[in-house]
Amino acid sequence: MRATGNYRCPIAPQTTGEQIAVMKCKTHQIHLVVLALLMCLPGVYSSKVLADAPMVACDLENFTVEAETTAEAQAVCKLVSDALPQLQDCHMPVKLPVKIIVSDEMRGVGPRCLGYYHCESSEIYVRSAEGMAQSIDPEGAYSQIETDVFFESIVVHELAHALFQQNACVSAVCGDNHEYVAHAMQMAWLPEDARAQIVQEYPQESPIDPMLLNGFIAAMAPERYAALVWQHFSLPENGCNFVQLLLIGETTLQFPPN
């Protein structure tokens, strides 16, 4: 692991304009095939696509959901409420509003793009469970997971991106750290048998080489990356303690390091 020194680096200001300027926001995406970095293009999918769709303000503060139906939006609200304790246990409380947009199709992105987090607008875009079923690689390990369960895990993945962005100090905000935390939270949400299926496809002896835990592998081999992240995260000495070290800048997975 690449340590950056024993210090507490400053948290970026929690206003949208300052976040853009100081943290140099980037859009973070999920990819399922080689060259997927070219499939989820940042900033091309606008909330106007669902302009006529129901929008629900969740019971919990700071979250709204836009979906094809009110029932679907309410179900995502409940999912967020259920998932937040897991994220908060990993030192990522909610500090800013987040909007989640769910749609069968996402315009302007490739067919393998399942979702992405747009940090400039604090919006999460995900395919619906039905849309996701058409986008998952039928030969991949993810295809063995029940679609509704996998959909939930993608929402948790993107929610982890949003809360990592809100809580990380300035120097910690890089794609490599983002992807580790998002995949760890996604895998933690999956049922144990689903996690086991993915890990069995890509077993790795401990210790996990940190060189393998980078955003390039996340984009090029996402299922393998998810298995590696879980095998690292689930070690007793890692888990949420490691996430905290990433958040405060005491270690980083950034490659190449600054």
N, C-alpha and C positions, 0 to 999 in steps of 0.2 A: 504494500500500500504506500502511496506517496504522501508522506506527511508534509504539512505546510507550516509547521511551527505551532508552539503552544500559545495561542492567543485567541481572543474572542473578536472576530472581525465584525464590523458594523452591519446591522440589518439595514437593507435598503429602505428608503422612505416608503410608507404605505399609501402613497397616492399615485393614481394611474400615470399622470404625466411624469412624475419623478421616477417611477419604476421604468418607464420606457427609456428615459435619458440616462439613468444611473446604472441600471441593471442590464441594459442592452438586451431587452426582451427578444426571445426567439420563439418561433412556433415549434412545438414538439408534437411529433406524430407517431402513430403506430404503423408498422409496415409488415407485410406477410410474405413478400417474395423478393428475389434479387432485383435490384434497381428500384426498390420501392420508394427510395428517397425521391424519385422522379414522379411517383404516383400520387402522393399526398402533397399538394402544392399549397403553401401557406397563403392565407388571405383571399383565396378565390371563392370560398363558399360563404356567402353572406346570409345573415339571419333573415333577410328579405325573402329567401327561398320559402320560408314557412310563415310568411306574413299573415296568412289566414288561419294558421293552426292555433289551437288553444294554448294559452300560456297560464301556468299555475304557479302561484307564489307558495312555496313549500311552508309548512308549519314552522320548521326551523328557520332561524334568521339567516339572511344572506344568500338564499338559493331560490332561483326560479327555474322552471322547466317548460320548454316548448316542445310539443309533440303532436302527432297526428290526431290523437284523441285525448280528452281530459283524463280518462282512466289510465292511459299509458303515462301521461305526465305525473299523475299522482303516484303511480307505481315507482317511477324513478325517484320522486321525492322520498318515498319510504326507503328505497335502496340507499340513498345518500344518508338518511338518518341512521340506518343500520350500520353503514360503513364508517361513519365519522369516528366512532370510538377507537376503531383499529388505527386510523390515521393519527388521531390525537395521542394515542399511546406511543406513537413514534414521533412525538414532539412536533406535530404539524397541526396546530389549531387553526380555525377559520378566522381570518382577519379582514377579508374583503369580499364583496358580493361576487357570486359566480352564477353564470347562466348556462344551462345545459340545453342543447338543441338536439332532438332525436328525429331522424327521418329515415324512411325506407331507402331513399337514394340520397347521395351527397353529390351535388353538381360541381363540376370543375375539378374533380379528383379522380384518381384511377380506381378501377373496380376492386382492387385488393386493399384499398384504404378503409379501415374500420372506424377510425376516429382520430381527432387531433384536438389539442388545446391551443387556443390562440391567446397568448398572454397579454397582448396589447389591449384587447377588449375584455379579457377575463371570461372568455366563452369556451365551452366544451362542445364539440360537434361529434356525434356518434351515429352510426347506422342503427336502425331498429334491429330487434332480434331477427325479424323476418329478412330484412336487408342483409344482415350479417351472414345469415345462412347461405346466401348466394355468393358471398365474397370470400369465405374461408376456403383455403386450399383443401380440396377433398382428400388429398393424399397426406396431409400433415397431421401432427399429433393433436392440434386444436380441434380438428374435425370430429374427434372421438368424444368431445365434451358436449353435454347437452346444451343446445343453442341458448336457451334462456339463462343458464348459468354462465356461459361464456360471455354473453352480452353484459351481465352484471359485472363480470371481472374487467371488461373493457371500460365501463363507466368508472369503476374504482381506480383503474390505471390512470385515466385522464384526470380524475379528481386528485390523485396523488401528485400529478404534474402541477395542478393549480395550487395546491397547498404547499408543495415544496417551493414553488416560486414565491409564495407569500411569506414564507418563513426563513428562507435561506439568506445568509449574508451575501454581500456583493460578490465576493470572490468565489463563492460556492456555486453560482448559477452557471452551469455549463451542461451541455447535452449529456455527457457521460454520467454525471451525478444524477441528473434528472431521470435518465432511463433506468438506472439501477433502482432508485427508489420506487418508480412507477411499476416496474416489473415485480419488485419484491411485494408491494402491496397487492398487485393483481394475483400473484401466486398465493399469497396468504389468504385471499378471499376465496379461492377455489376450494372445493371439498378435497379432503385428503386423498381420495382415490384418483381424482383428476390430476392433482399435483404429481402423484406417484406415476401416472401414465407418462407424463411429460418427462420427468426425471429419468425414468427407465429407458427412454429413448436416447438420452444423452448423459449417461453416468460420468462422473468426474471424481477422481481421487482427491482427497484433501491433502494439503491446502490448495484452494483455488487460486490460480495465478491471477493477480489483479489485472494483468495485461489483457485477459480475456473478457473483463467486465467493462467494455467500452461501447460507445454508441455506434461504432462502425459495425461491430458484430450484431448489435441489437437490430440494425437495419437489414443486414445481409442474411442473418440466420436467427430470426426472432425466437423460434421455439428453443433452439439450443441455448440462446442467451438467457431465456427465462429459466431454463433448467439450471444453468450455471449460477445465476443470481440466487435462486432458491437454495441451492446447495451451500452457497456462501452465507446468505442471510440467516439460514436456520441453524448455523453453528452457535453454540451457547455464548461464545465471546463476541458475536456480531449482533444480529437482530437490530432492534431499535436503538441500541447504543451506537452501532455503526452509523445508522441514519443520522443520529444527533451529531456525530463527528463530521459528517458531510455537511450538515446544515450550518454548523458554526465555523467551518473552514479549517478544522484541525487535521483533516485528511481529505484527499480528493482522488477521484478516478479519472480525472481529466487526462486525455492523451492527445498529443504530448503535453506534459505538465508545463505550466508557465515558468 
